[in-house]
Every structure is written in C-alpha cells, then in structure tokens.
Amino acid sequence: MVRGTLPRFLLAKLCPGEDTEVDPVITKVKKRLAAGTYRPLGKRDSALIRDFYAERAEKEGFPIFPKGPRRVLLRDGSVLATRYERIVVGDFGPYLEFRPEHVVAELTVKNGEGWRLTKGLENRKFYPLKYEWWETQLGDMVYKQRGTVKYADYRVGMMYVGLQCVNLESE
C-alpha cells in the first residue's frame, strides 16, 4: 500500500442507517496514514476499526483463516504466493500473511529501501527496523516482518500484503 492510501474496505460507503461509530476512527487512520505515522490507536478505537476491517474482509471473500491452500493472485492474475496462513487485522488495515517459501512471484527491493536488508537493524535501541520493503512487478508493497509492532499481530519472519493488492484463487 502506498503511504497515504487506504484499503478498499475503508473506502466502501456505509449503508444509510448503519452504525457510523467507526467514521471518526476512519478519519483518524486516514490522517495517520497520510503522515506516515503508525502509532497504535486507543483500545476502543482499535477494537472498533479491527471489527470493521474483519467484517469487510469476510464480505469481500477473504476468510480470516483459509480452509485449505488458496493461491494468492495479483491484480493482473499472476500468482504471488501458493497459499496464505491467515489475515492479520490491525489498526491500519487487513493484511494477508504468508510464508516466504510460498512466494512464487518475482519481488524486488523497493528503490531506496535496500538499507532495510542490513542485519541487526531490528535490534537497534532507537527506531528499530520493523520490516523489509519489497515490491511486486505491479509496484505493490509486500513486506517481510523483522520486528514486532503494537498496532497489529504481525509475526517476525512472515510476509504481508494489503488485501487491496490481491485476490484469492477460487476454491
């Protein structure tokens, strides 16, 4: 996901009469994404937005836990990964989680982000490295988690892509 953009789940119009309690939280997330600030939300806001994302992901046909192997497809129909483990729903959106060994697409390090591959940066006292930044041939961000964060349950060593960048192969 490009900084300042939102998952399609946030952009979907709420139905008239639907509880819009999540609207102020969406506004807060938009502002933080635009500024490149990934501070965790408060407990109440985090719970509201995560429920919202999870519900939208399911409605869009992305089961949180797959029932079996399902190939992950890029928007052009090419295969990114042979399967995924789960969908991680954090404060800043829903992300598909998969193992590096399941990636079949050619990924390249984002221009100017090669420094992230340096070993040991995840252990720095100040501003420890959280992820490696890779891109698909379509320019979509795919990242490999190198450190933990407070705003989502990402696992070190796993890879992630925003749901707005992919589709799942039909069962």
Residue pairs with C-beta under 8 A, 6 or more apart in sequence:
1 7
1 93
1 140
1 141
1 162
1 164
1 165
2 141
3 33
3 34
3 36
4 33
4 34
4 36
5 33
5 164
6 29
6 30
6 33
6 93
7 53
7 93
7 94
7 162
7 163
7 164
8 60
8 163
8 164
9 52
9 53
9 56
9 57
9 60
9 93
9 94
9 163
9 164
10 26
10 29
10 30
10 93
12 56
14 20
14 23
21 48
22 48
22 49
22 52
25 41
25 45
25 48
25 49
25 52
26 49
26 52
28 41
28 45
29 41
29 49
29 91
29 92
32 38
32 39
32 92
33 92
38 91
38 92
38 149
38 151
39 151
40 46
40 91
40 150
40 151
41 49
41 91
41 151
45 91
46 91
46 151
49 91
50 89
50 90
50 91
53 89
53 93
53 94
54 64
54 87
54 89
54 94
56 94
57 64
57 87
57 89
57 94
57 163
58 64
60 163
61 168
62 87
62 94
62 96
62 163
62 168
63 87
64 86
64 87
64 89
65 86
65 87
66 83
66 84
66 85
66 86
67 171
68 171
69 82
69 83
70 83
70 84
70 168
70 169
70 171
71 79
71 81
71 82
71 83
71 168
71 169
72 79
72 80
72 81
72 82
72 83
72 84
72 96
72 98
72 161
72 166
72 167
72 168
72 169
73 79
73 80
73 166
73 167
73 168
73 169
74 80
74 105
74 136
74 138
74 140
74 165
74 166
75 138
75 140
75 165
75 166
75 167
76 138
78 105
78 137
79 104
79 105
80 103
80 104
80 105
80 136
80 142
80 161
80 166
81 98
81 102
81 103
81 104
81 105
81 159
82 102
82 104
83 98
83 102
84 96
84 97
84 98
84 102
84 168
85 97
85 98
85 99
85 158
86 97
87 94
87 95
87 96
87 97
87 163
88 94
88 95
88 96
88 97
88 152
88 153
88 154
88 160
89 152
90 149
90 151
90 152
90 153
90 154
91 151
91 152
92 151
92 152
93 162
93 163
94 162
94 163
95 152
95 154
95 160
95 161
95 162
95 163
96 160
96 161
96 162
96 163
96 166
97 154
97 155
97 158
97 159
97 160
98 158
98 159
98 160
98 161
99 158
99 159
100 144
100 157
100 158
100 159
103 142
103 159
105 136
105 137
106 137
107 134
107 135
107 136
107 142
108 134
108 135
108 137
109 116
109 117
109 132
109 133
109 134
109 135
110 133
110 134
110 135
110 141
113 132
113 133
115 121
116 129
116 131
116 132
116 133
116 146
117 132
118 129
121 128
121 129
121 146
122 128
122 129
122 130
122 146
122 147
122 156
128 147
129 146
129 147
130 145
130 146
130 147
130 148
130 149
131 143
131 144
131 145
131 146
131 147
131 154
131 160
132 143
132 144
132 146
133 141
133 143
134 141
134 142
134 143
134 144
134 159
135 141
135 142
136 142
136 165
138 165
140 161
140 162
140 165
140 166
141 161
141 162
141 165
142 159
142 160
142 161
143 159
143 160
143 161
144 157
144 158
144 159
144 160
145 154
145 155
145 156
145 157
145 158
145 159
145 160
146 156
147 156
148 154
148 156
154 160
